[in-house]
Amino acid sequence: MLSRWINEYDENYKEAFRGNGNSAMIELENKVLKRRINKLENQLKIKEEFEAFSKKKNIKFAYFAKH
Protein backbone atom coordinates (compact mmCIF):
# COMPACT_ATOMS: atom_id res chain seq x y z
CA MET A 1 0.00 0.00 0.00
CA LEU A 2 2.75 2.44 0.89
CA SER A 3 4.68 1.66 -2.27
CA ARG A 4 1.57 2.42 -4.37
CA TRP A 5 1.23 5.81 -2.67
CA ILE A 6 4.86 6.57 -3.30
CA ASN A 7 4.49 5.62 -6.96
CA GLU A 8 1.35 7.74 -7.32
CA TYR A 9 3.12 10.71 -5.81
CA ASP A 10 6.18 10.23 -8.01
CA GLU A 11 4.08 9.93 -11.18
CA ASN A 12 1.82 12.89 -10.57
CA TYR A 13 2.02 14.57 -7.21
CA LYS A 14 -0.83 16.99 -7.99
CA GLU A 15 -3.30 14.17 -8.58
CA ALA A 16 -2.10 11.80 -5.88
CA PHE A 17 -4.28 11.09 -2.83
CA ARG A 18 -7.45 12.57 -4.29
CA GLY A 19 -9.76 10.63 -2.02
CA ASN A 20 -12.32 8.06 -3.11
CA GLY A 21 -12.62 9.42 -6.63
CA ASN A 22 -15.45 11.76 -5.77
CA SER A 23 -13.60 14.92 -6.73
CA ALA A 24 -12.50 13.37 -10.03
CA MET A 25 -16.12 12.54 -10.84
CA ILE A 26 -17.23 16.05 -9.94
CA GLU A 27 -14.53 17.54 -12.16
CA LEU A 28 -15.59 15.27 -15.02
CA GLU A 29 -19.22 16.28 -14.56
CA ASN A 30 -18.19 19.95 -14.53
CA LYS A 31 -16.31 19.51 -17.81
CA VAL A 32 -19.33 17.83 -19.41
CA LEU A 33 -21.68 20.54 -18.18
CA LYS A 34 -19.34 23.32 -19.35
CA ARG A 35 -19.20 21.76 -22.82
CA ARG A 36 -23.01 21.54 -22.87
CA ILE A 37 -23.35 25.17 -21.80
CA ASN A 38 -20.90 26.24 -24.49
CA LYS A 39 -22.82 24.28 -27.13
CA LEU A 40 -26.14 25.82 -26.05
CA GLU A 41 -24.65 29.33 -26.01
CA ASN A 42 -23.35 28.80 -29.55
CA GLN A 43 -26.75 27.56 -30.71
CA LEU A 44 -28.44 30.60 -29.16
CA LYS A 45 -25.96 32.92 -30.84
CA ILE A 46 -26.64 31.31 -34.23
CA LYS A 47 -30.40 31.61 -33.68
CA GLU A 48 -30.12 35.28 -32.70
CA GLU A 49 -27.91 36.04 -35.71
CA PHE A 50 -30.35 34.30 -38.04
CA GLU A 51 -33.29 36.22 -36.57
CA ALA A 52 -31.46 39.52 -37.04
CA PHE A 53 -30.52 38.56 -40.60
CA SER A 54 -34.04 37.45 -41.49
CA LYS A 55 -35.53 40.70 -40.15
CA LYS A 56 -33.00 42.72 -42.10
CA LYS A 57 -33.72 40.82 -45.33
CA ASN A 58 -37.45 40.48 -44.54
CA ILE A 59 -37.29 36.70 -44.80
CA LYS A 60 -40.22 34.81 -43.36
CA PHE A 61 -40.37 31.10 -42.81
CA ALA A 62 -43.46 29.47 -41.35
CA TYR A 63 -41.39 27.03 -39.29
CA PHE A 64 -39.33 29.73 -37.62
CA ALA A 65 -42.32 31.93 -37.00
CA LYS A 66 -43.84 29.19 -34.84
CA HIS A 67 -40.71 28.70 -32.74
N, C-alpha and C positions, 0 to 999 in steps of 0.2 A: 504494500500500500504506500509506504513512504517513497519507494523508488518511483512509483507512478507519479506521485506529486512532484518529485524532483524533475522528472522528465517533462511533465506538463509545464512546469515553470521555466525550464530551459528552452523548450520549444516556443512558447509564447507566454511570457510572463503577464501580459495584460489580460489575457483570457483565462489564465489558470485560476482555479478555485472559485468558479462562478456560482457555486451553489448546486441546487438540484436541477438545473436547466431551466428554471422558471424565467430568469431574466433573458436568456437566449430566446425563448419562445416569445416573450413580450417584444423583444427587439425585432424578431422576424415578423410578428403581427404588425408592428409599427411600420416596417418597410412596406408590407403589402398594402396597408391602409394609405400610406403616403403615395404609393403608385396609383392607387384607385382614385384618390383625391386629384392628383395631377391629371389623370385621364379625364375625369369629369370636368375639371376646369378647362381643359383643352376643348372638349366637346361644347361646353357652354360658350367659349370664345368663338368657335366656328359658327355656332347658331346665331350669336349676336352679330357677327360680321355678315352673315348671309342675310339676316333681317335688314340690316342697314343697307346692304347692296340692293336688295329687292325693293326697298322703299325708294331708293334713289333712282332706280331704273323702272319703277312702277311695274314690277313683275308680281303677278298674283298666281299662286298655285292653291288649288282647293285643299290639298293635303296639308299644307303648311298653315293655311288659315284656320284649320280645325285644331291645330296643336299649338 
